[in-house]
Each structure stands twice: as C-alpha cells, then as structure tokens.
Amino acid sequence: MAIDAATVRKVARLARLNEPEARLEALARELNGIIAWVEMLGEVDVEGVEPMASAVDLKLPMREDVVTEGGDPAKILANAPLSRDNFFVVPKVVE
C-alpha cells in the first residue's frame, strides 16, 4: 500500500491536523517507510512460537479471594482531604 501526498492531506484533515502543504511529501515518505517496516514483520517465521503478553515470564502474586464485610469507613477516610456521608468528595470534572 503506497501513501501519497493526497492521502496524507485527507488523513490530516480527518484527524483535524493542520500540516503545511510543503510537509505532505515528506510525511508520505515517512509513512511509506513505516508501512514497509511493518510489512517486513510479516515475513518473520513465527512457526512454533508461543504468543506472550510480556517479554518476562513473571507470575503475579495472588491473594486469597475472601468475602469480607469491607473496611472501616473512618479508617479509610482518615486521610481524605474531604469526605461526606462515608464517601470521598472530589472536584467535579465533567460538566
């Protein structure tokens, strides 16, 4: 898949990016290089390689799954800057 300046212009407009016209050709070359590199990864022989989520085979310690009555609200909220009716009070961030 080859990317040209027109494609870069269209994607930039869709992403609401303001790229100068003089920069579009250079961006197209850079994106083509990235796509070529990704396509080379498809040529790697991965037969017999197990999928992994991390480069380090590390098992996380697990705690016992025990049902409790919960914590003591007074202790939990002891260091809270502001609380009301056993809940944390935080600034409103969504209008």
C-alpha positions as CSV (number, residue, x, y, z in Angstrom):
1,M,0.0,0.0,0.0
2,A,1.6,3.3,-1.1
3,I,0.7,6.5,0.5
4,D,0.9,9.7,-1.4
5,A,0.5,13.4,-0.5
6,A,-3.2,13.4,-1.3
7,T,-3.8,10.5,1.2
8,V,-1.7,12.3,3.8
9,R,-3.7,15.5,3.2
10,K,-7.0,13.6,3.6
11,V,-5.9,11.8,6.8
12,A,-4.6,15.1,8.3
13,R,-8.0,16.7,7.5
14,L,-9.9,13.9,9.1
15,A,-7.7,14.0,12.2
16,R,-8.1,17.8,12.2
17,L,-4.3,18.3,11.9
18,N,-3.0,21.4,10.1
19,E,0.0,20.2,8.1
20,P,1.7,22.7,5.7
21,E,1.5,21.7,2.1
22,A,5.3,21.6,1.8
23,R,5.4,18.9,4.5
24,L,3.0,16.5,2.9
25,E,5.5,14.8,0.6
26,A,8.0,14.2,3.5
27,L,5.2,12.7,5.7
28,A,4.1,10.4,2.8
29,R,7.7,9.1,2.5
30,E,8.0,8.6,6.3
31,L,4.6,6.8,6.4
32,N,5.6,4.6,3.5
33,G,8.8,3.7,5.3
34,I,6.9,2.7,8.4
35,I,4.5,0.6,6.4
36,A,7.4,-1.1,4.6
37,W,8.9,-2.0,8.0
38,V,5.6,-3.4,9.3
39,E,5.3,-5.5,6.2
40,M,8.7,-6.9,6.8
41,L,7.5,-8.2,10.1
42,G,5.0,-10.4,8.2
43,E,8.0,-12.2,6.7
44,V,9.3,-13.4,10.0
45,D,8.9,-17.1,10.6
46,V,7.0,-17.5,13.9
47,E,6.0,-21.1,13.5
48,G,6.0,-22.8,16.9
49,V,6.5,-19.5,18.8
50,E,4.0,-19.3,21.7
51,P,2.1,-16.0,22.0
52,M,3.1,-13.9,25.0
53,A,1.9,-10.9,26.8
54,S,5.3,-9.9,28.2
55,A,9.0,-10.4,27.5
56,V,9.4,-11.6,31.1
57,D,7.7,-14.8,32.3
58,L,6.5,-13.4,35.6
59,K,3.7,-14.7,37.7
60,L,1.9,-12.1,39.8
61,P,1.3,-13.0,43.5
62,M,-2.4,-13.7,44.1
63,R,-4.2,-13.0,47.3
64,E,-6.9,-15.3,48.7
65,D,-10.4,-14.5,47.4
66,V,-12.2,-14.0,50.7
67,V,-15.5,-12.2,51.2
68,T,-15.3,-9.6,54.0
69,E,-17.6,-7.0,55.5
70,G,-15.5,-4.3,54.0
71,G,-13.2,-1.8,55.7
72,D,-14.0,0.6,58.5
73,P,-15.1,3.9,56.8
74,A,-13.5,6.0,59.5
75,K,-10.1,4.4,58.9
76,I,-10.5,4.5,55.1
77,L,-11.4,8.2,55.0
78,A,-9.0,9.2,57.7
79,N,-6.5,10.8,55.3
80,A,-9.1,12.1,52.8
81,P,-8.9,15.8,52.2
82,L,-12.7,16.0,52.1
83,S,-15.5,13.4,52.8
84,R,-19.2,13.4,53.3
85,D,-21.5,10.6,54.4
86,N,-18.7,8.0,54.3
87,F,-17.7,8.9,50.7
88,F,-14.7,10.7,49.2
89,V,-15.6,14.2,47.9
90,V,-13.7,15.1,44.7
91,P,-13.9,18.1,42.4
92,K,-16.4,17.9,39.5
93,V,-14.5,17.3,36.3
94,V,-17.4,16.6,33.9
95,E,-20.0,19.4,33.0
